[in-house]
Structures are given as structure tokens and as C-alpha cells.
Amino acid sequence: MRWENIKDALGLKRNSIQNQVKEIDTRPLSKREESWIRDILQVNPDWAKADMTKTRVIAEGPNAEGYSIILKAPTPENPLLDYRREMVGQLWIQTDDQSTANVQLSQFQGNLQELYVLFIDNEGRNRTLPETWNEVSREAVDF
């Protein structure tokens, strides 16, 4: 399946901004991605008991402003919800070099859909999402 078809299937709007999000061989969540999702789910009462054990990454890559990680599970992680697309919550991370990462988690009809990561470098350097960083603080916020 091509990325354009994945976007349509997930209900994402096509936009004119060229991005580099690409379909990948399906893979499990990394420990970092799993911890982000778990922290966000715990602050949203409607999502605190969602089952993300079968959630996989099907596409990822940088886009015009951040980094997108597209998620898919064989069944909805939260089958009791049938909302259209909405944000589940977000995570604010401060690093030891004074940078900030904002991680946003969205869903569509009870399916976790996307982790969107915006990495804000305090010195204005145009850095891509680092593989690792040293966190000084982390705060999850419900939408």
C-alpha cells in the first residue's frame, strides 16, 4: 500500500506540503514510542484502559514541521469510542540541552492513528528528531 493510500484510509487530509513520511515494513513500537503513548493514555480518562499491545508502526518520517509515526492495530485499541479524528493528548519533554519535544497522539474511531513529534531546538538549529536525548522533565496533558 502506498503512503497516499494510507493517508486516505486513515482519514488524513492531503496537503500541498511535501513530506518524507514513507510506508515501512510494519514494526513494533520502540520502547521510546511505547512510553510516550502509555504516558499520554494515562492522563486521558477515556483512554487510560486502552490496549496498545498490538499497535504497530506502518509509516514514518519527517514532514514539513516535525516527525510523523503512523500507527495501526488489527482491532481498535479503544473499541468503546467511535469518535471521528481527534487528539488523545500530548506530551511535553524538556531535554538537558534546553530543547523541547512536543509529542501529540491522535486517534480515529477508537484506533490510535499518529504520533506527531515536534522537536524545538533552543538554539534555532535545524535539527532532525534525535535518536536519543536526556530528559529533564516530562509532562503528559489530556486534550
Secondary structure as the mmCIF struct_conf table of DSSP 4:
data_model
#
loop_
_struct_conf.conf_type_id
_struct_conf.id
_struct_conf.beg_label_comp_id
_struct_conf.beg_label_asym_id
_struct_conf.beg_label_seq_id
_struct_conf.end_label_comp_id
_struct_conf.end_label_asym_id
_struct_conf.end_label_seq_id
HELX_RH_AL_P HELX_RH_AL_P1 TRP A 3 LEU A 10
TURN_TY1_P TURN_TY1_P1 GLY A 11 GLY A 11
HELX_LH_PP_P HELX_LH_PP_P1 LEU A 12 ARG A 14
BEND BEND1 SER A 16 ILE A 17
STRN STRN1 LYS A 22 PRO A 28
HELX_LH_PP_P HELX_LH_PP_P2 LEU A 29 SER A 30
HELX_RH_AL_P HELX_RH_AL_P2 LYS A 31 VAL A 43
TURN_TY1_P TURN_TY1_P2 PRO A 45 LYS A 49
TURN_TY1_P TURN_TY1_P3 THR A 53 LYS A 54
STRN STRN2 ARG A 56 PRO A 62
BEND BEND2 ALA A 64 GLY A 66
STRN STRN3 TYR A 67 LYS A 72
BEND BEND3 PRO A 74 THR A 75
BEND BEND4 GLU A 77 ASN A 78
TURN_TY1_P TURN_TY1_P4 PRO A 79 LEU A 80
BEND BEND5 ARG A 85 ARG A 85
STRN STRN4 GLU A 86 THR A 95
TURN_TY1_P TURN_TY1_P5 ASP A 96 ASP A 97
BEND BEND6 GLN A 98 GLN A 98
STRN STRN5 THR A 100 PHE A 108
TURN_TY1_P TURN_TY1_P6 GLN A 109 GLY A 110
STRN STRN6 ASN A 111 ILE A 120
TURN_TY1_P TURN_TY1_P7 ASN A 122 GLU A 123
HELX_LH_PP_P HELX_LH_PP_P3 ARG A 127 PRO A 130
BEND BEND7 GLU A 131 GLU A 131
STRN STRN7 GLU A 135 ASP A 142
#
